[in-house]
């Protein structure tokens, strides 16, 4: 499959839709910076706004939120119950449900630091990194295979998981975000990182590679530029929230990015190439193995020579004994570490491709950063030309420059998005003219400024948001607030959110007591049968595998593209999966077994235990009565292929909306 070349001409229907937007967004020029569009202005540290209700804010975050609510005549709803907040924050930070003992400990803790202790514990958990690694892998369009079009097959990338595990280590160790960027764009060039640097560049190396079905040089050049375009898109949308790839054929229609800007950055990736890097960290063992191997080869050669020369059987016997001794002394061959990575292959500036066609070159442009961001940041890292090798390290430094107006804003918005369901900017991959403006611009800047001033610590930012009164709000509905702000952009309550497929599946395995919580390592064979967390499911670009069908059914992202936000669908096949799939039936049987049997516990005790495991609460009397009525309504079917009444009840609870949603 060849990726189609871009055309400078929009379809007429698309133009008709965009024309009104274009008329409303004039004047975004590449020479603008601080005076231009909101996202290109320098990040400010705004003062806290004054609010009428000074008792509600627990954090500066809350002052910004409350000021917006009060300006519209609204007030926040009441706080969530402790059980509700604990379930929310535990799933949000680790992707797993709280255990009954977690709930009991939190409810019993009446100290003023009870919430702080929970957040501290969750951020210190190794499962924190697993949860937030998957979010980043969406952005990184992570997959474990490449498509080979001219052979019509997909080739596995058996060492791709090492990039996934690098992200896991980086997030658990709270690697500063500016370093997180440097390592992923140019880690192989930072010699002090050693093996970790090569692992980190999987961000670029694991993207799609486009190949031509033919052998013409022009075709090879075109698809090479298609592969470069993928890297451009992942870097610009992932770190900067800009659709720079739209300037491949012409100046960006809406944002201040020119075609020259595009090829200034494309030149960086033109000078890089893929490599499967192999080495061992144990050079002494390698040397010892090679010396022992040489002694074996020497003995083999002398034995062959002795036989050819007709020497005595006694001498040949001595050589054979020596050979056997040498083979016995041969140590185990050291394992070589392999990783899919990049390497620099030149320092060439490239020409603009006229109308996106590299076979029609225009003027050569120097490798350098986007001019609109250089004008805003006014720093050496963002304004200088790239001259060292491919320029990848200089590009990474420009992206991670603290004066870059986009980098911190984009990342704090991603964190907010995953904690609240929507970002302060509701188009997390597009901070340009076609994206939405922030609902709370001062709060966004305050968070971005604090993020940088706090050493780019992602965990510190998580702690600040999770302990705010805004995050602690209940999801209670309010008619008047809904009439004014139906989309909850003003954050008058916590919007209910459906668990993504990873947290839902992991939660099912956790409550049924089947989950395997070991960290890292190669991907499992099947997400439908493995007890390991969904993070370790194989991610393929070939859509034909059962793993992918299950994941896609519950809105797993397309790994061909960088994904900033998942689509959330509610379709009948999802409910049919819960009702009929072997996966759900197996979970129901395991949960029923965990709840005990009628010989040791009565039905009411087992129902109470089930509610504590799944929902973190006690059942109401009505829920207990309904459960008992169901369990006793008919004679149990003893056929081994059928679910018992208790297993049916367990399946209903596992399929419930209360388990599937955070509130």
BAPAKE-167378 format. One record per residue (C-alpha): residue in three letters; x, y, z negated. Coordinates in steps of 0.02 Angstrom, whole numbers, padded with zeros to 5 digits, always signed. Each point is the difference from the previous one (the first is absolute). Layout:
BEGIN
ALAXYZ...
% end
This chain:
BEGIN
UNK+00000+00000+00000UNK+00075+00165+00052UNK-00043+00154-00099UNK-00084+00123+00120UNK+00093+00160+00037UNK-00078+00158-00068UNK-00076+00127+00116UNK-00002+00187-00026UNK-00182+00006+00054UNK-00138-00031-00129UNK-00158-00090+00058UNK-00135+00130+00036UNK-00118-00066-00135UNK+00140+00012-00129UNK+00040+00177+00057UNK-00182+00049-00020UNK+00003-00060-00181UNK+00163+00087-00041UNK-00031+00165+00089UNK-00099+00079-00144UNK+00138-00049-00121UNK+00133+00069+00116UNK-00091+00167+00007UNK-00002+00007-00189UNK+00185-00040-00023UNK+00100+00120+00111UNK+00173+00067-00029UNK+00090-00147-00082UNK+00173+00027+00074UNK+00162-00093-00028UNK+00090+00161-00050UNK-00119+00026-00146UNK+00045-00050-00176UNK-00048+00083-00162UNK-00129+00111+00087UNK-00084-00139+00097UNK-00122-00141-00035UNK-00029-00048-00183UNK+00101-00162+00004UNK+00155+00084+00072UNK+00010+00133-00134UNK+00124-00030-00142UNK-00067-00092-00152UNK-00044+00119-00141UNK-00013-00024-00188UNK-00170+00080-00030UNK-00051+00060-00173UNK-00136-00096-00090UNK-00172+00072+00037UNK-00108+00065-00140UNK-00150-00107-00045UNK-00153+00031-00108UNK+00001-00172-00084UNK+00173-00002-00078UNK-00035-00159-00099UNK-00017-00119+00149UNK+00172+00004+00085UNK+00127-00127-00062UNK+00127+00045+00133UNK+00036+00146+00115UNK-00079-00110+00135UNK-00167+00020-00088UNK+00011+00189-00003UNK+00011+00006+00190UNK-00144-00124+00018UNK-00111+00087-00128UNK+00030+00171+00076UNK-00067-00062+00168UNK-00151-00081-00083UNK-00042+00155-00100UNK+00014+00109+00155UNK-00144-00103+00073UNK-00101+00000-00161UNK+00040-00183-00037UNK+00075-00095-00145UNK+00082-00171-00009UNK-00101-00149-00060UNK+00042-00085-00164UNK+00157-00107-00020UNK-00004-00184+00046UNK-00015-00128-00138UNK+00165-00070-00060UNK-00036-00170+00079UNK-00038+00082+00168UNK+00156+00107-00002UNK+00110-00148-00049UNK-00065-00107+00144UNK+00023+00146+00120UNK+00177+00045-00050UNK+00057-00182-00012UNK-00059-00040+00176UNK+00066+00167+00066UNK+00175-00021-00071UNK+00025-00189+00012UNK-00136-00067+00115UNK-00055-00123-00135UNK-00145+00000-00125UNK+00031+00030-00185UNK-00005-00157-00107UNK-00125-00017-00143UNK+00146+00024-00121UNK+00049+00162+00090UNK-00179+00062-00020UNK-00009-00047-00183UNK+00167+00082-00041UNK-00050+00161+00086UNK-00171+00008-00082UNK+00078-00031-00171UNK+00131+00137+00025UNK-00075+00158-00073UNK+00163+00098+00007UNK+00013+00160+00105UNK+00132-00088+00106UNK-00106-00151+00049UNK-00019+00054+00182UNK+00184+00049+00012UNK+00054-00172-00061UNK-00106-00088+00131UNK+00070+00104+00143UNK+00178-00023-00064UNK-00025-00188-00008UNK-00073-00010+00175UNK+00137+00107+00078UNK+00131-00112-00082UNK-00082-00157+00069UNK+00087-00084+00148UNK-00174-00015+00077UNK-00007+00189+00018UNK+00128-00013+00141UNK-00099-00137+00085UNK-00158+00105+00003UNK+00083+00156+00071UNK+00114-00095+00119UNK-00152-00056+00099UNK-00059+00179+00018UNK+00169+00049+00072UNK+00005-00151+00116UNK-00159+00068+00082UNK+00095+00158+00043UNK+00153-00099+00055UNK-00106-00109+00121UNK+00086-00150-00080UNK-00010-00167+00090UNK+00100-00160+00005UNK+00004-00035+00186UNK+00033+00083+00167UNK-00098-00019+00161UNK+00100-00056+00152UNK-00114+00049+00147UNK+00095-00079+00143UNK-00007-00167-00092UNK-00177+00028-00067UNK+00048-00050-00176UNK+00034+00068-00173UNK+00170-00031-00079UNK+00008-00010-00191UNK+00114+00119-00094UNK+00046-00118-00141UNK+00098+00129-00098UNK-00130+00141+00009UNK-00055-00033-00178UNK+00166+00073-00061UNK-00062+00173+00047UNK-00161-00032-00095UNK+00100-00055-00151UNK+00112+00154+00015UNK-00154+00112-00012UNK-00057-00101-00152UNK+00168+00025-00087UNK+00005+00184+00046UNK-00172+00038-00071UNK+00024-00102-00158UNK+00165+00089-00035UNK-00081+00169+00039UNK+00126+00041+00135UNK-00019+00188+00029UNK-00108+00030+00152UNK+00132+00104+00091UNK+00118-00149-00015UNK-00143-00116+00051UNK-00005+00098+00164UNK+00188+00004+00026UNK+00018-00186-00025UNK-00139-00047+00121UNK+00054+00115+00141UNK+00189-00018-00018UNK+00042-00127-00136UNK+00120-00095+00112UNK+00104+00159+00016UNK+00013+00022-00190UNK+00143-00121-00033UNK-00017+00015-00189UNK-00169-00089+00012UNK+00074-00159+00072UNK-00130-00132+00038UNK-00144+00105-00067UNK+00028+00130+00134UNK-00018-00127+00139UNK-00158-00068-00081UNK-00078+00173-00015UNK+00017+00041+00185UNK-00130-00134+00033UNK-00119+00148-00003UNK+00062+00039+00176UNK+00059-00171+00055UNK-00161-00097-00028UNK-00110+00107+00111UNK-00065-00062+00168UNK+00126-00025+00140UNK-00070+00025+00174UNK+00070-00097+00148UNK-00040-00003+00184UNK-00063-00151+00094UNK+00116+00044+00143UNK+00184+00035+00017UNK+00003+00169+00085UNK+00114+00127-00083UNK-00136+00134+00003UNK-00121-00117-00089UNK+00129-00043-00131UNK+00031+00184-00032UNK-00186+00037-00019UNK-00031-00136-00128UNK+00158+00051-00093UNK-00081+00170-00021UNK-00160-00085-00058UNK+00099-00083-00140UNK+00079+00168-00044UNK-00175+00076-00004UNK-00053-00127-00131UNK+00143+00054-00114UNK-00039+00182+00030UNK-00181-00028-00050UNK+00043-00101-00157UNK+00127+00128-00061UNK-00101+00157+00040UNK-00169-00062-00064UNK+00073-00101-00143UNK+00113+00133-00077UNK-00064+00163+00074UNK-00184-00026+00035UNK+00021+00061+00179UNK-00050-00078+00166UNK+00165+00042+00086UNK-00027-00142+00124UNK-00135+00106+00081UNK+00139+00110+00072UNK+00077-00139+00104UNK-00073+00061+00165UNK-00031+00184-00035UNK+00002+00127-00141UNK-00117-00054-00139UNK-00175+00062+00041UNK-00036+00060-00177UNK+00156-00005-00110UNK+00160+00103+00015UNK+00101-00146+00070UNK+00073+00017+00175UNK+00054-00132+00122UNK+00178+00058-00033UNK-00028-00037-00185UNK-00058-00174+00044UNK+00155-00043+00103UNK+00115+00082-00127UNK-00060-00133-00123UNK-00016-00138+00130UNK+00185+00022+00036UNK+00036-00064-00175UNK-00087-00165+00032UNK+00067-00011+00178UNK+00170-00023-00081UNK-00052-00143-00115UNK-00025-00183+00035UNK-00066-00153-00090UNK+00116-00120-00087UNK-00022-00156-00105UNK+00138+00035-00123UNK+00083-00151-00081UNK+00128-00003-00139UNK+00039-00075-00169UNK+00034+00090-00161UNK+00124-00135-00051UNK+00158+00024+00107UNK+00106-00103-00121UNK-00114-00150+00025UNK+00006+00025+00188UNK+00190+00001-00004UNK+00006-00156-00109UNK-00122-00089+00115UNK+00096+00047+00156UNK+00166-00061-00077UNK-00078-00166-00051UNK-00081-00018+00171UNK+00169+00031+00082UNK+00077-00140-00105UNK-00137-00120+00058UNK+00029+00047+00183UNK+00188-00024-00021UNK-00024-00174-00072UNK-00122-00044+00141UNK+00127+00058+00130UNK+00142-00100-00080UNK-00109-00157-00006UNK-00043+00020+00184UNK+00183+00028+00042UNK+00056-00152-00101UNK-00123-00111+00091UNK+00053+00067+00170UNK+00183-00032-00040UNK-00033-00177-00064UNK+00068+00027-00174UNK-00008-00135-00132UNK-00162-00047-00082UNK+00077+00046-00168UNK+00035+00181+00055UNK-00171+00015+00081UNK-00077-00063-00163UNK+00091+00134-00099UNK-00063+00136+00118UNK-00178-00068-00010UNK+00009+00002-00190UNK+00064+00179+00005UNK-00143+00049+00119UNK-00129-00077-00117UNK+00078+00095-00146UNK-00003+00164+00097UNK-00182-00023+00048UNK-00045-00035-00180UNK+00088+00161-00052UNK-00093+00102+00129UNK-00112+00122-00097UNK-00178+00041+00048UNK-00005+00123+00144UNK-00042+00175-00064UNK-00171+00062+00050UNK-00001+00150+00113UNK-00125+00139-00034UNK-00095+00058+00154UNK-00112+00152+00019UNK-00089+00085+00144UNK+00073+00174+00009UNK+00068+00138+00112UNK+00170+00059+00051UNK+00064+00158+00084UNK+00049-00020+00181UNK+00046+00174+00060UNK-00017+00188-00024UNK-00080+00053+00163UNK-00124+00143+00023UNK-00139-00049+00119UNK-00104+00096+00126UNK-00183+00042-00013UNK-00104-00128+00095UNK-00112+00097+00116UNK-00182-00048-00034UNK+00066-00136-00115UNK+00087-00094+00140UNK+00185-00029-00041UNK+00034-00039+00184UNK-00033+00186+00032UNK+00126+00086-00116UNK-00006+00186-00038UNK+00120+00105-00101UNK+00109-00080-00133UNK-00048+00052-00177UNK+00111-00009-00155UNK-00045-00117-00142UNK-00071+00103-00141UNK-00148+00014-00119UNK-00172+00071+00041UNK+00019+00188+00021UNK-00159+00045-00094UNK+00062-00091-00155UNK+00177+00068+00019UNK-00072+00177+00008UNK-00101-00031-00157UNK+00133-00090-00103UNK+00144+00115+00052UNK+00131-00125-00058UNK+00156-00070+00079UNK-00069-00178-00001UNK-00153+00050+00102UNK+00078+00126+00118UNK+00166-00075+00055UNK+00022-00108+00155UNK+00027-00185-00025UNK+00176-00048+00049UNK+00048-00148-00111UNK-00028-00161+00096UNK-00182-00022+00049UNK-00052+00138-00119UNK-00108-00115-00107UNK+00083+00049-00163UNK-00019+00185+00041UNK-00182-00030+00047UNK-00031-00088-00166UNK+00082+00143-00094UNK-00109+00127+00090UNK-00158-00098-00042UNK+00052-00019-00183UNK+00055+00182-00019UNK-00095+00071-00151UNK-00040+00157+00101UNK-00085-00099+00136UNK-00182+00055-00022UNK-00079-00166+00052UNK+00095-00144-00082UNK-00054+00023-00181UNK-00176+00054+00047UNK-00027-00155+00107UNK+00061-00121-00134UNK-00095+00074-00148UNK-00155-00001+00110UNK+00025-00187+00034UNK+00013-00035-00186UNK-00157+00102-00035UNK-00091-00089+00141UNK+00031-00173-00071UNK-00053+00052-00176UNK-00159+00091+00053UNK-00048-00081+00165UNK+00030+00160+00098UNK+00148+00118+00007UNK-00004+00184-00039UNK+00031+00005+00188UNK-00123-00128+00067UNK+00103-00033+00156UNK+00159-00066-00085UNK+00089-00036+00165UNK-00041+00169+00078UNK+00043+00164-00086UNK-00016+00091+00167UNK-00139+00102+00078UNK-00111-00150+00036UNK+00015-00061-00179UNK-00103+00061-00147UNK+00060+00141-00110UNK+00028-00043-00184UNK-00152+00006-00113UNK+00112+00069-00139UNK+00148+00087+00084UNK+00072+00072-00161UNK-00009-00169-00086UNK+00087-00083+00148UNK+00141+00126-00009UNK+00012-00013-00189UNK+00017-00189+00013UNK+00126+00011+00142UNK+00106+00128-00094UNK-00006-00104-00159UNK+00044-00157+00100UNK+00160+00079+00066UNK+00046+00086-00163UNK-00026-00164-00092UNK+00132-00089+00104UNK-00120-00070+00130UNK-00061-00129-00127UNK-00151-00096+00063UNK-00033-00080-00169UNK+00001+00169-00087UNK-00130+00063+00122UNK-00106-00155-00027UNK+00007+00027-00187UNK-00053+00182+00015UNK-00150-00038+00111UNK-00057-00158-00092UNK-00005+00092-00167UNK-00098+00149+00065UNK-00180+00033-00049UNK-00042-00001+00186UNK+00057-00180+00020UNK-00092-00044-00160UNK-00171+00056+00067UNK-00143-00123+00012UNK-00086-00039+00165UNK-00171+00054-00065UNK-00111+00075+00136UNK-00062+00179-00017UNK-00138+00061+00116UNK+00043+00183-00006UNK+00186-00028+00027UNK-00038-00118+00143UNK-00110+00130+00086UNK+00143+00126-00006UNK+00146-00119+00030UNK-00062-00166+00067UNK+00175-00055+00052UNK+00069+00034-00174UNK+00138+00108+00072UNK-00005+00106-00157UNK+00028-00153-00111UNK-00149+00018-00115UNK+00004-00188-00029UNK+00106-00152+00042UNK-00064-00071+00163UNK-00032-00189-00008UNK+00127-00094+00106UNK+00002-00174+00074UNK+00155-00101-00038UNK+00110-00028+00150UNK+00024-00179+00057UNK+00164-00022-00095UNK-00066+00054-00169UNK-00163-00094+00025UNK+00085-00164+00047UNK+00131+00018-00138UNK-00138+00039-00124UNK-00093-00159+00049UNK+00157-00104-00028UNK+00035+00088-00165UNK-00170-00027-00080UNK-00007-00181+00059UNK+00171-00026-00082UNK+00083-00057+00161UNK+00115+00146+00043UNK+00188-00025+00020UNK+00084+00164-00054UNK+00178-00030+00057UNK+00077+00149+00088UNK+00073+00012+00175UNK+00067-00131+00117UNK-00052-00065+00171UNK-00182+00014+00049UNK-00119-00142-00039UNK-00068-00112+00137UNK-00183+00041-00025UNK-00086+00137-00098UNK-00154-00113-00010UNK+00088-00139-00095UNK+00147+00080-00091UNK-00019+00057-00182UNK+00125+00141+00025UNK-00054+00180+00015UNK-00066+00064+00166UNK+00154+00110+00021UNK+00093-00159+00047UNK-00120-00050+00138UNK+00081-00010+00172UNK-00041+00155+00103UNK-00005-00033+00186UNK-00039+00102+00153UNK-00071-00155+00084UNK-00186+00009-00042UNK-00036-00186+00020UNK+00052-00065-00172UNK-00125-00040-00140UNK+00097+00108-00123UNK-00025+00152+00108UNK-00184-00037+00032UNK-00033-00004-00186UNK+00100+00158-00035UNK-00076+00096+00146UNK-00176-00052-00055UNK+00031+00105-00156UNK+00078+00148+00092UNK+00186-00042-00006UNK+00091+00125+00114UNK+00066-00033+00175UNK+00190-00023-00015UNK+00027+00065+00176UNK-00025+00176-00069UNK+00049+00107-00148UNK-00155+00007-00111UNK-00029+00140-00124UNK-00179-00045-00043UNK-00099-00161+00017UNK-00173-00010+00072UNK-00126-00068-00125UNK-00138-00104+00078UNK-00149-00095-00072UNK-00051-00134+00123UNK-00099-00164-00015UNK+00151-00115+00033UNK+00077+00062-00163UNK-00150-00062-00099UNK-00004-00162+00099UNK+00182-00027-00047UNK-00043+00021-00184UNK-00146-00121+00016UNK+00073-00137+00108UNK+00190+00001+00010UNK+00105-00137-00076UNK+00107+00136-00077UNK-00145+00067-00103UNK-00063-00174-00044UNK+00172-00048-00066UNK+00007+00159-00106UNK-00175-00035-00069UNK+00049-00177-00051UNK+00159+00062-00084UNK-00093+00137-00094UNK-00135-00122-00060UNK+00138-00115-00063UNK+00085+00144-00092UNK-00163+00045-00087UNK-00003-00169-00086UNK-00136-00130-00004UNK-00162-00029-00092UNK+00081-00124-00116UNK+00106+00137-00080UNK-00096+00162+00031UNK-00182+00045+00026UNK-00063+00092+00153UNK-00010+00168-00086UNK+00181-00011-00057UNK+00058-00045+00175UNK-00100+00143+00079UNK+00076+00122-00125UNK+00174-00065+00041UNK-00033+00019+00187UNK-00055+00182-00019UNK+00154+00039-00104UNK+00116-00076+00130UNK-00081+00076+00155UNK-00070+00166-00058UNK+00090+00039-00162UNK-00163+00017-00096UNK-00134-00094-00096UNK-00158-00055+00093UNK-00166+00077-00047UNK-00136-00109-00075UNK-00093+00008+00166UNK+00156-00060+00095UNK+00022-00144-00122UNK-00182-00050+00016UNK+00006+00006+00191UNK+00158-00105+00000UNK-00073-00131-00116UNK-00163-00007+00101UNK+00101-00031+00158UNK+00110-00132-00079UNK-00148-00097-00070UNK-00122+00023+00143UNK+00036-00164+00093UNK+00086-00166-00024UNK+00183+00009+00047UNK+00047-00080+00164UNK+00131-00133-00035UNK+00063-00018+00178UNK+00188+00037+00000UNK-00013+00109+00156UNK-00130+00114-00081UNK+00030+00141-00123UNK-00066-00029-00174UNK-00119+00128-00073UNK+00141+00077-00101UNK+00111+00009+00155UNK-00140+00086+00095UNK-00019+00124-00143UNK+00188+00031+00002UNK-00005+00033+00188UNK-00140+00127-00022UNK+00101+00095-00130UNK+00157-00003+00108UNK-00099+00067+00147UNK-00085+00138-00098UNK+00016+00185+00037UNK+00057+00032-00178UNK+00154-00106+00030UNK+00029+00072+00173UNK-00011+00185-00049UNK+00093+00119-00114UNK-00108+00130-00086
% end
